[in-house]
Amino acid sequence: MARLLVTGGAGFIGSNFVHHVVEHTDHTVTVLDKLTYAGNESSLAGLPEDRVRLVKGDIADADLVDTLFADTDAVVHYAAESHNDNSLNDPRPFLDTNIVGTYTLLEAARKHGTRFHHISTDEVYGDLELDDPARFTENTPYNPSSPYSSTKAGSDLLVRAWVRSFGVQATISNCSNNYGPYQHVEKFIPRQITNVIRGIRPKLYGAGENVRDWIHADDHSSAVLTILDKGQIGETYLIGADGEKDNKTVVELILTLMGESPDAYDHVTDRPGHDMRYAIDSTKLRTELGWAPQYRDFDAGLAATIDWYKANEAWWAPAKDGVEAFYASKGQ
Ligand SMILES: NC(=O)c1ccc[n+]([C@@H]2O[C@H](COP(=O)([O-])OP(=O)(O)OC[C@H]3O[C@@H](n4cnc5c(N)ncnc54)[C@H](O)[C@@H]3O)[C@@H](O)[C@H]2O)c1
């Protein structure tokens, strides 16, 4: 049994991880989350109080972080500003949280000798051409495109430097696009599902040719637990489930699974600098640490996600109108 500190544990992937930890281990969890617009306390509802507690606070608050690290065996760092579109609108919070926040945590890990796992994204590698057979590996050079991905790249490099310079006991994982329950309605899949539920036509950026490599959030969680358990200090592991799909295919699948005509959507102006294709080669994680994804059928995982959004309108409805107003102001 270990005492985990999970930053950003009230967000999408962090809350999925906390549910996964409660179900599959006997660890206790302290969630440190600022509860920004993206954090939702109700994503942790129903979890046992003797296993999970929520501390509302900022990862850049050095005094609070120091206090929490004193009672922690291992940290899993999910907290971030995470939405590309917001980073184009107002980059500053991305620097404060993703860079300064990660620095603050690393200094505490250094002081307390705490095991640290840093969660990152495949977007640090930039994008691939549609006709390029290559996939990202741990050796792909960093080439981020947006303020979001560049601040995530910066945070990864800080972690590497704190391992090398100060001996911090850290690992890093870069994961592909996640889907599943508890994802904010600003993001692509939940936005389209909730649009269909509300009777609004889904919106597709440009021609919808952009390819994303989808993984269920629960598979991301099992990979992170595997790395915490067996990962080599100082190493980076790519997490992916061979789930490449273009955005047009995903929108059409959502419509079909929800009983609508697959062409009942609108094209909207593409966002600037929109990455073309992401694809992960997770051979290292699979062969060295023995991890494998459980959700291998994207259609079934997506159908279950649609069911979750249908059953949990009270969870997402408060954010929906604001998100659509934001996109409408951008013509998207
Ligand atoms: N969503 C994906 O597909 C994806 C893929 C790969 C990696 N990631 C990474 O996973 C992590 C989580 O992503 P997500 O999609 O769950 O994001 P999210 O936006 O849903 O959640 C982020 C959480 O962090 C909290 N937070 C933000 N700033 C904070 C601060 N200063 N202090 C404390 N808490 C703060 C928010 O309140 C929220 O609960 C991020 O690091 C992201 O880069 C996401």
The ligand as an SDF file (V2000), in Angstrom:
LIG
                    3D

 44 48  0  0  0  0  0  0  0  0999 V2000
   -6.7100   14.5450  -22.8230 N   0  0  0  0  0  0  0  0  0  0  0  0
   -5.8200   13.8340  -23.5240 C   0  0  0  0  0  0  0  0  0  0  0  0
   -6.1770   13.2250  -24.5240 O   0  0  0  0  0  0  0  0  0  0  0  0
   -4.3770   13.7660  -23.0710 C   0  0  0  0  0  0  0  0  0  0  0  0
   -3.4870   12.9370  -23.7750 C   0  0  0  0  0  0  0  0  0  0  0  0
   -2.1780   12.8080  -23.3220 C   0  0  0  0  0  0  0  0  0  0  0  0
   -1.7570   13.4860  -22.1950 C   0  0  0  0  0  0  0  0  0  0  0  0
   -2.6300   14.2980  -21.5370 N   0  0  0  0  0  0  0  0  0  0  0  0
   -2.1500   14.9820  -20.3230 C   0  0  0  0  0  0  0  0  0  0  0  0
   -2.8780   14.4460  -19.2300 O   0  0  0  0  0  0  0  0  0  0  0  0
   -3.0200   15.4320  -18.2170 C   0  0  0  0  0  0  0  0  0  0  0  0
   -4.4780   15.5870  -17.8610 C   0  0  0  0  0  0  0  0  0  0  0  0
   -5.2060   15.9530  -19.0330 O   0  0  0  0  0  0  0  0  0  0  0  0
   -6.7970   16.0560  -18.9980 P   0  0  0  0  0  0  0  0  0  0  0  0
   -7.2750   15.8970  -20.3750 O   0  0  0  0  0  0  0  0  0  0  0  0
   -7.3190   15.2010  -17.9150 O   0  0  0  0  0  0  0  0  0  0  0  0
   -6.9540   17.5930  -18.5700 O   0  0  0  0  0  0  0  0  0  0  0  0
   -8.1670   18.3270  -17.8470 P   0  0  0  0  0  0  0  0  0  0  0  0
   -8.1080   19.7290  -18.3410 O   0  0  0  0  0  0  0  0  0  0  0  0
   -9.4210   17.5600  -17.9730 O   0  0  0  0  0  0  0  0  0  0  0  0
   -7.7550   18.2900  -16.3000 O   0  0  0  0  0  0  0  0  0  0  0  0
   -6.7280   19.0860  -15.7810 C   0  0  0  0  0  0  0  0  0  0  0  0
   -6.9400   19.1510  -14.2690 C   0  0  0  0  0  0  0  0  0  0  0  0
   -5.8560   19.9160  -13.7200 O   0  0  0  0  0  0  0  0  0  0  0  0
   -6.3870   20.8540  -12.7860 C   0  0  0  0  0  0  0  0  0  0  0  0
   -5.4760   22.0050  -12.7340 N   0  0  0  0  0  0  0  0  0  0  0  0
   -5.2370   22.9140  -13.7170 C   0  0  0  0  0  0  0  0  0  0  0  0
   -4.3430   23.8300  -13.2920 N   0  0  0  0  0  0  0  0  0  0  0  0
   -4.0000   23.4620  -12.0150 C   0  0  0  0  0  0  0  0  0  0  0  0
   -3.1120   24.0040  -11.0520 C   0  0  0  0  0  0  0  0  0  0  0  0
   -2.3880   25.1100  -11.3080 N   0  0  0  0  0  0  0  0  0  0  0  0
   -2.9940   23.3690   -9.8620 N   0  0  0  0  0  0  0  0  0  0  0  0
   -3.7280   22.2680   -9.5800 C   0  0  0  0  0  0  0  0  0  0  0  0
   -4.5990   21.7120  -10.4510 N   0  0  0  0  0  0  0  0  0  0  0  0
   -4.7250   22.3160  -11.6600 C   0  0  0  0  0  0  0  0  0  0  0  0
   -7.7590   21.2230  -13.3450 C   0  0  0  0  0  0  0  0  0  0  0  0
   -8.6060   21.7520  -12.3230 O   0  0  0  0  0  0  0  0  0  0  0  0
   -8.2280   19.8680  -13.8620 C   0  0  0  0  0  0  0  0  0  0  0  0
   -8.8850   19.1330  -12.8480 O   0  0  0  0  0  0  0  0  0  0  0  0
   -2.3860   16.7090  -18.7720 C   0  0  0  0  0  0  0  0  0  0  0  0
   -1.0850   16.8130  -18.2620 O   0  0  0  0  0  0  0  0  0  0  0  0
   -2.3550   16.4740  -20.2730 C   0  0  0  0  0  0  0  0  0  0  0  0
   -1.2830   17.1610  -20.8740 O   0  0  0  0  0  0  0  0  0  0  0  0
   -3.9290   14.4560  -21.9490 C   0  0  0  0  0  0  0  0  0  0  0  0
  1  2  1  0
  2  3  2  0
  2  4  1  0
  4  5  1  0
  4 44  2  0
  5  6  2  0
  6  7  1  0
  7  8  2  0
  8  9  1  0
  8 44  1  0
  9 10  1  0
  9 42  1  0
 10 11  1  0
 11 12  1  0
 11 40  1  0
 12 13  1  0
 13 14  1  0
 14 15  2  0
 14 16  1  0
 14 17  1  0
 17 18  1  0
 18 19  2  0
 18 20  1  0
 18 21  1  0
 21 22  1  0
 22 23  1  0
 23 24  1  0
 23 38  1  0
 24 25  1  0
 25 26  1  0
 25 36  1  0
 26 27  1  0
 26 35  1  0
 27 28  2  0
 28 29  1  0
 29 30  1  0
 29 35  2  0
 30 31  1  0
 30 32  2  0
 32 33  1  0
 33 34  2  0
 34 35  1  0
 36 37  1  0
 36 38  1  0
 38 39  1  0
 40 41  1  0
 40 42  1  0
 42 43  1  0
M  CHG  2   8   1  16  -1
M  END
$$$$
